[in-house]
């Protein structure tokens, strides 16, 4: 009996893959969920790990634990390296796993638009290790500035460039400004961290382009109040260990963070289908790539054109809703019931926060900015955390930071590994 | 005026160095506190980071932050490589820092008693990076066992050997047993984590030799109730990637943790004095090495013989009290006041915990074991954490683990770095 149940292989345990697995909880299928990491990550708060506000374990949970009661799923830690849509298998190490339905929820990674050589100088923020690496770079810059004797070097060490002013870039720049101007303010003896220069660079005409213009303008003012230099309308034209070039001028900086662009994972290549410029797999109303009946692509890896003709953005709610939809589709198919209609994205809107008192919310007809928006942003994010433990802990960390102007996770780790020259 | 204040250089921001700096808060001195890490670590709970119960930031705090209000101290992140007691300088990178008083609080590291080649297979637990490394090894062993096809390999992956049954070894073994038998119990599909074998090896005749015999015997029973195999009276005679040899028998094991011995840091070498076998610097009643008037050694690095003729143990309270004492000595000296008497250790006693319901407490006349001891152990440890934030967060993590049989920080990080073959 059990042997004959259809096999569903889901690659990726992010918002898309996890919600798909959960939507299949009561379906008569055997699910294999594969991820390179052992944890599901709440990416919207990852920038707070990078800026020493939260600990990795506050926003990440073991996938096994989350699904331990769901007996029709097995979780594998490993990296899928390809798929064979004719043989209906995915390649995991030396093994080939057979599937009846394949769900690719492999997400996206940072992209440098043909400038991959910039990556070592301007790391991006996608995984926990990226966040602890960036945290280390930021904190070490202050440590090095404290002992620097050359004033130019000190200035470059105290200059932080964030490239890209989408929500991640805006939130990162705001959080670095808070860190420098509040949490670190009186911790040093030879430098004044409040004099740190934080530059937010955006090639487009304004910050937070996905938001209405008024909220963008407000965000820009809020950033400037925090002391962030906002430089819109100019892409950076070079990036090295010395800094960046912006509008033909050199900006010496030892810490550069990339929040400018993402490219989809290599799913299109595995499937042998054409992708768009960002590497995304075009999918139909059922979230299937053209010509493949038993393969679904969801989340950041999928290119889904909505009714207005625009592609859906690469945000958590899209991935979650698509994952659930595919779960329902598969369940209906194996149970021989009528399929649900085509996928429709329910857009609850956008939010972004700027430092400790400002945020912008665009829930369609309901738009809000300022302090109340900031509180709402906090409640919504705590609500979406996975369990009570994380909610309590994140709430305490935030309350502590708010009241004490402190940040709770200012740890530099991995120093000895680094000093030994291992990396 | 300020230039002429005596310079105190403190090396190490553990319990000894930090308490010395704090004891000098109101003294007319200029203090430089140097550490290789940017954080002070609450080592007594480090084993809980290694066993996925707590996050690094729950038990570590930036040294700068802790001392930011104390204006007579500057904190440097760096590694001291030597001292020149004639020139009265310490070497920090390429610089020589002058001192009028030098306090060495450089702690200890794990020692393999001439078997340094065992280190890669049996890492010890002293710093945060050690703890996250051991956490990764433990969690990965279960992940690998889940996909192992060879039954012998699976068994070796599910065997955990802890070498040394002092407090750290006992607490580690108990915590690994809890993790396997409770938190992970229903998370896997192909292995049964409750069948994991945890072996606690001790060369001496009993566990927790620093405790009275009755409490040792109780601890051994409590460990066995948790499913830990306690093997006393036998040292391991080999250690490799295959496992250990114990009492002439091979114990195949993929995870081995070293909690058997420590050696003092290289302070004796820097000072050019004779050390004892464990590398400790013999100090007089004023915590000074023979013949050096302006150098003090405290904590795990010092060999202090108490009235009974026995050396003081390498535990946090000894280091703390010695640090405070040296602070008072230096203050009295620079203020030209009468010196405090010789150092006397106020022994508050020993505590150790075994899993989620048992602990032993030896406070001299007051001895306790069992559940009440476990609660007391918890309260005492929370009380000694540095700030309210950490206390709240650790309390919540423990309560959560206690009620939900869960562990909050089961993260495997650094995987990609590892996979790229960097380490």
Contacts between the chains, C-beta under 8 A, distances in Angstrom:
chain1	res1	chain2	res2	distance
A	36	B	415	6.9
A	36	B	416	7.4
A	37	B	412	7.0
A	37	B	415	6.6
A	38	B	139	6.7
A	38	B	143	6.7
A	38	B	410	7.3
A	38	B	411	7.0
A	38	B	412	4.5
A	39	B	410	7.7
A	39	B	411	5.5
A	39	B	412	7.4
A	55	B	55	4.0
A	55	B	56	7.0
A	55	B	57	4.5
A	55	B	58	7.3
A	55	B	409	7.9
A	56	B	55	7.0
A	56	B	409	7.9
A	56	B	411	5.7
A	56	B	413	6.5
A	57	B	55	4.5
A	57	B	408	5.8
A	57	B	409	3.8
A	57	B	410	7.9
A	57	B	411	5.6
A	58	B	55	7.3
A	60	B	411	5.8
A	62	B	187	7.3
A	62	B	410	4.4
A	62	B	411	7.5
A	64	B	187	4.0
A	64	B	188	6.9
A	65	B	183	8.0
A	65	B	187	5.8
A	65	B	406	7.0
A	65	B	410	6.8
A	68	B	186	4.8
A	68	B	187	4.7
A	69	B	186	7.5
A	74	B	189	4.4
A	74	B	190	7.7
A	75	B	189	8.0
A	76	B	146	7.7
A	76	B	147	6.7
A	77	B	143	4.6
A	77	B	146	8.0
A	77	B	412	7.6
A	78	B	147	7.6
A	79	B	419	7.5
A	127	B	416	7.6
A	128	B	411	6.9
A	128	B	413	5.5
A	129	B	413	5.7
A	129	B	414	6.0
A	129	B	415	7.7
A	129	B	416	6.3
A	129	B	417	6.7
A	132	B	413	7.1
A	139	B	38	6.7
A	143	B	38	6.7
A	143	B	77	4.6
A	146	B	76	7.7
A	146	B	77	8.0
A	147	B	76	6.7
A	147	B	78	7.6
A	183	B	65	8.0
A	186	B	68	4.9
A	186	B	69	7.5
A	187	B	62	7.3
A	187	B	64	4.0
A	187	B	65	5.8
A	187	B	68	4.7
A	188	B	64	6.9
A	189	B	74	4.4
A	189	B	75	8.0
A	190	B	74	7.7
A	388	B	400	7.6
A	389	B	396	6.7
A	389	B	397	7.2
A	389	B	400	4.4
A	389	B	404	7.8
A	389	B	406	7.6
A	389	B	408	5.8
A	392	B	396	5.2
A	393	B	393	5.7
A	393	B	396	6.0
A	393	B	397	7.5
A	396	B	389	6.6
A	396	B	392	5.2
A	396	B	393	6.0
A	396	B	396	7.3
A	397	B	389	7.2
A	397	B	393	7.5
A	400	B	388	7.6
A	400	B	389	4.4
A	404	B	389	7.8
A	406	B	65	7.0
A	406	B	389	7.6
A	408	B	57	5.8
A	408	B	389	5.8
A	409	B	55	7.9
A	409	B	56	7.9
A	409	B	57	3.8
A	410	B	38	7.3
A	410	B	39	7.7
A	410	B	57	8.0
A	410	B	62	4.5
A	410	B	65	6.8
A	411	B	38	7.1
A	411	B	39	5.5
A	411	B	56	5.7
A	411	B	57	5.6
A	411	B	60	5.8
A	411	B	62	7.5
A	411	B	128	6.9
A	412	B	37	7.0
A	412	B	38	4.5
A	412	B	39	7.4
A	412	B	77	7.5
A	413	B	56	6.5
A	413	B	128	5.5
A	413	B	129	5.7
A	413	B	132	7.1
A	414	B	129	6.0
A	414	B	414	8.0
A	415	B	36	6.9
A	415	B	37	6.6
A	415	B	129	7.7
A	416	B	36	7.4
A	416	B	127	7.6
A	416	B	129	6.3
A	417	B	129	6.7
A	417	B	423	6.8
A	419	B	79	7.5
A	422	B	422	6.4
A	422	B	423	5.3
A	423	B	417	6.8
A	423	B	422	5.1
A	423	B	423	7.2
